[in-house]
Amino acid sequence: MKIVVTGGAGFIGSEFVRQAVKAGYKISVVDALTYAGDLERLKSVEGYYRFYKVDIVDKIALEKVFKKEKPEIIVHFAAESHVDRSILEPNVFIKTNIEGTLNLLDLSRKYGIQRFINISTDEVYGELDEEGKFTENSPLIPNSPYSVSKAAQDMLGRAYMRTYGLPVITVRPSNNYGHWQYPEKFIPVVIIKALKDEPIPVYGTGKNIRQWLYVEDCAEAVLKIMEEGSVGEVYNVAGTEELRNIQVVEIILQALHKPKELIKFVQDRPGHDYRYSMNSDKIKRLGWYPKTNFNEGIKKTVNWYLNNFAWVENKMEYLRNFWTKVYN
């Protein structure tokens, strides 16, 4: 089948493309190649996909892809995705995540797409205290500009399903980590700062809790949902382990044999959600479960950054400017 993957040069999208190519699908990648997109991530499948440098906000350019490729499935990863940047530049998130998604939904309806896989996030649910888990039926109470934009994307997809009969399936993954993650995100920041023996910024007291999911497991889940999920359904996709941010930092420092004295607590992020935790029983009934525990996944991730630090160094000018804005 022909699949258009938006954001296919991004962190999770590229892992999905690599797996989908190996599974025999005909893949076209649509990506604007912003600072976070990188075709280096797709070198291992070079020649096995078509690429279109298109911003999903540009509906005219996007329609040309639909006309040429005649896709049967859309897997929609493309998004502005970092909470800290959404606090600094909320308008960019509204434009890409809402307007861009609307363009894709309109064109998918026009061209008779058989399945539209809409990649949302656990952050649309808001936060929890120490108890309980979000289910697919939990209300959406987003708290950051990023999560609000993703909740709007999420709801637009379901509105097009209900109103127009567009065959949408919604996927809400938990926090991803792994190889090729852009180094503005929490785990790569910790690894990079530790390798450079620089202070590692940790928001507040480091007690915020996240449910971590290795990127390969997440992509496998999306592939499983694309193939076997029920149209109109929402699927939570979560790792099994919940960890406080400070625990994550300590595990990485231990893996790198670095001292805890590198930890530097900084002023908390505005509106910082305390805890995310999702129940993933629905997707487990399809036969998916996360294969990679956090300790194993972190070792793989640390080793990847150690072996690919030249890739990180190419991003350092942007990162230094970003870190200055966020952590100082």
N, C-alpha and C positions, 0 to 999 in steps of 0.2 A: 504494500500500500504506500501511497505517497503522503509524506508528512512534512508540513512546514513547522519548523521549530523556531519560535521567536526567542531572542536572547540566547541563541545557540552557541555564541562565543563567550558567554558568561560562565560563572563558576559551576552552578548546578546544571544549567542548560547544556554546557559542553560535555559533562559526564553523561547526560541523557543521550546526546548525539553519538558519543562513542559507543554506548551500549546498543542503541537502536541500529546503528550501522552494522554492528556485529550480528544483530538479530535478523538482518536481511532487509530492513526497510529502506525505501528510497527517500533520502533526506534532503530537504532544502533548508538552509539556515538563513534567517533574517536577523540582522544585528546592526545597530547604529555604530558599533565600535566606539562607544564613549570611553572615558578613562578606564572603566572597569571591564570592557570587552577586549578580547585578545585572541586572535586566530592561532597563536602559539598553542593554545589549549587543544586545538584540533589537528595538530601535526600528525598524530598517530593514525588518523583516518583521512588524511589528505588524499584527494582524488575520489573519495567515496561519497561526497556530498556537493551540492551546489550552494554557492554563497551569494547573498544579496546584501550589500551595504545600504540598508534602508532603516530609517527611523519610523517606528510604528505610528508616530504622530502625523506623518506624511501619508495621507490616505491615497493620494494619486499614485505615488511610487509603490505603495503597498498593493494597490489593485493590479498593477502590472505584474507583480509576482503571482497573484492568484490566477490571472489570465494565462500566464505562461506555464506555470507548474500544475495547475488544476489539482490542487491537493485534496485529499479525502479527509485528512485529520490535521487539526491545528493543536500544537502543544505550546502553550503560551507562558514562557518563562520571563520574557522581556519586562524589566521593571527597574526603576530606581529603588534601591533596597537597603540603604543604611540609615538607621534611626538618627544617628548624630548629624548626618548631612541633611536629613529632612527638617531638623530643627533650625539649621542654618539657611536652607533653601527650599522651603515648603512648596513654592510655586512649581519647581521642576518636577516634583513628585506628583502633583495634581495633574500636570500636563501629560506626562508619560503614562502613569499608572491608570488614570481614568480616561483621558481623551484617546490615548493609544489603544486601550482595551476596547473602547467603544468603536473605533475604526475597525478593529479585527472582528468584532461581533457583527457589525453591519455587513462587512464583506463575506463573512462566513455564512450568513443568512442568504446573501445574494447568490453565492456560488454553491450552495447546497452541501456544505461541509457535513460529513457523517458523524464526526465527533470533535468537540472542542474541549480540550483539557485545560482548565483555568487554574493556574498555580497561584494559590493564595498563601496564607501564613498563619501560624498559631497566634500571632500578635493581634489578629482581628478580634479575639475574644476579650482582650483586656488583661487584667491581672487577677491572680488568686492569692489568698493568704496561705498558711501552711497546709491546709487541708483541701481535699477535693480534686477533681479533674474535669476538664472541659470535654463535653461530648459534641458530636456534630450538631446537636440540637440546642447547644448553649447559645444565649444571645450574644450578638456582636457588640462589644463596648470598647472600641479602640481608643487609645490614649495619646498617640503621637501623630504628627503629620504623616509619617510613613504608614502607620497601621490604619489610619483613616483612609488614606488613598487606596490601600489594599482592600479594605472592607468595601469601599465603593466599587472596586474592580470585581470583587467577589459577588456582590449583590447585583451588579450589572449583568454578570453571566447568568445568574439564576433568574433575573427578570426576563432575559431573552429566551430562556428555556420556557418559562411560564407563559409569556406573552406571545412569542412567535414560534414556539416549538423547536427552537434551536437545540440540538442534542449536546448540552453542556454537562461536563462532570467537573466538580470542584475539588481541588486537592489542597489541604492545609498542612504543610510540613512544619516540624519543629526546627530549632536552630541547627543549621548544617555546619559541618567543618570538614576539612580534608585537603588534599592536594589541589593546587591551582587556585585556592581562595584568594581573592584580592586582599592585599595586606592592610586595608583600613579596618577590617573586622577584628573582633576581640582576640580570638586565638592566634591568628597570624601576628597581630601587634605584640602579644606576649612573647611569642617565639622570636621575633625579630629584635625586640628590645633586649631580651635575655642574651641572644647571640652577640649583641653589640655591648653587653654589660652596661646598658642604660637603664634608668629608672623605669619601672613598669607601671603605667597608670592604671589604678583600679578605682572605679567609682564608689563613693560613699565608704561603706565598711566592707564591701565585697560580699555581702550576704544574699544578694539577689540570686534567684534560683532559675536555672534553665534546664531544658530537656534536650540533650545533645544527640544528633543523628549524623552518622558518617555519610558523606556525599554519595558514595557508591550505593549504599542501602537506599537512600532517598530516590536516586534515579531508577533503581530496580522497582521501587514501589510505584513510581509514575508510569513506568512501562507496563507493570501488572494492571494498574487501574485503566490505562488506555486500552489494553487488550480485553480485560474481563470485568471492569467496573460497570455499574448500571447507570445509564443515562439519567440525569437529574439528581444524582446522589452527591453527597459531600463525603470525603474521606479524610480523616485525620491520619497523619503519618508521623509517628513520633519515635524517638529513641526510648530505650527502657530505663536509662539512668538519669536521675535528676542530681545536679551538682550546683553548689554555690559558686559564684565567680571566683572567690578566693581559693576554693578547692581546685578549680581548673588551673589557676596560676601555679599553685603549689605542685600539681602533678607535672606540669610542663617544666618547671624549674628542676624538679627531681630528674626528669628524663634527660635534661641538658646538663645536669650536675652543676647547677647555678645556685647561689645563695638566696635565701628568702629576703635578705636585706635589700634586694633590688626592688621589692614591692614599694610603691608609693601611692598612698591613698589620696585621691583628688576629689574636688567638689562633685557631688552627685549630679548625674544627668537630669535636666528638668523633666518632670513627669515620669521618672524611671519606674517601669513596671516591676513589681517585686518578684512575682513567680508566674511561670507558665507551666502547665502540665496538662497533657491531653490523653484521653482514652483512645486507643487505636484498635479496639476489638473488631470494628467493621472491616478494615482492610485485612486483618489477620484471618478473617473468614474466607478471603480470596486466596489464602495460602502464603501471604507475605509476612515476614517478620525481620527485624533488623539483625544482621549477622555479626556485626562488628561491635564489640564492647568498647567503652571509652578508652581504657588503658591501651588496648591494641590499636585503636584508631589514632590515638595521639602519637604513639610510637611511629606509625606509618607517616603521619602528617609531619612530625618533627624531622624525620629522615628525609622526606621529600624537600622540605625547605632547606635543609643542610646541603642537599645535592643540587638544588636549583636556586641558590642564593643570587646568582647573576640576574635571574628574572626579577627578583625582588629589588635588586640594586637599580634596575632600570626605572622602577617606580618611585625611587626615594625622593626626588624633588617634589613631586605631588604630595607624598606622604608627610614630609617635613612641614609643608604649608598647612596641610590638613590637621596634623597633630597640634600645631601652634594654635590654630583656631579653636580646637575642641578641648584640649587639656590644659591650656594656660589661661 
